Amino acid sequence: MSELAIIRDGGMLIRDGAIEMVASSDHIAKNSPGAEIVDVGGRVVLPGFVDAHTHPVFAGNRLNDFERRARGESYEQIASAGGGIWSTVEKTRAATSEELLIEAQKHVGWFLRCGTTTIEAKSGYGLTVEDELKILRVLRRLSEQTPLEIAPTLLGAHAVPRDMNAHEYTDLVINEMLPRVSHEKLAEFCDVFCERGYFDVQQSRKIFTAAKDCGLQLRGHVDQLSNSGGAKLMAELRARTADHLEKTDEDGIAAMKSAGVQPVLLPASVYALGLSDYPRAREMIQGGLGVVIATDFNPGSSPTPSMPMILSLACTQMKMSPEEAVTAATINAACSLNRANNIGSLEQGKLANFAIFDCEDYRELAYWFGMPQIHSVYVRGERVV
Ligand SMILES: [Zn+2]
């Protein structure tokens, strides 16, 4: 994770949206007569960020929760005042597809302006069969109508709806939601919020097993609030990723390692909630895990689309090096989405998805935090920002 293979005075030859050659600028110029030249003036060029954990389709915001939390109110106080995830679910259910699409297009613009060219995107604010399908169909339209590439995930089991218990809702997800999503090919992955008060390990295992039978790969919200065995469950199920992991211990880390599960760390949700228990990134890296970092973009606990902010948090709060953070935000993330052959690095044969930053050294991205450094962004060779 510490080797970035930087090319100084480097260049790329791009044809038909793909990278045809990567070499020194001189070599490219000599070997591609007639090509249009874009001189980036010594700036840093990186692969477009791959944000492997986001919740971009929802209605409304959680500004009142944000203010209450700033005043020191607890999650329970905020929920009893009508806040929390349920307020987002109610607004999202009431919104039309068109309304959700317009809001989500705004979020897509934010991702692109931060240098992100691919996101993994979850449903999860509908919590009925029709509302979860509505969200996944909005994701499909976003993918068709915007330059951002989207890997969709069904997170039907994000929370237990108010009119059911967890057992009944687990059955609904397995018997009705998953077959519909699979039939319409609306998702590549299935995710579950595995936590006491949401879906316990047994319920999560049932949903994940059914999802695998439907041909979906697995990602899971695990060990965020308590060390409840979620990382071990993801290892047992040979999941693609285990996400959050704030409370995962060395046993969970060892289980992920032996099963080849990639950890997806979400430091902005720790930061935005004003907490301090960041996941054990150093132990995971030293243990040889393919660590990924992502925004967890969502209206409640992590309202940021900014991967440069995540790079800053990775270095300052999780003691990752700038090189490790860049790797975790690009090629490792692409690998977790089964897209390492197409994106995540600037190599011959891959898509020409890249971002140009107004700095001379990649370490400046994590160093000058809270300031946009983006110069321009390209997807499949076309400038989009
Ligand atoms: Zn999440």
Residues whose N, C-alpha, C, O or C-beta is under 5 A from the ligand:
A	BS01	ZN	D296
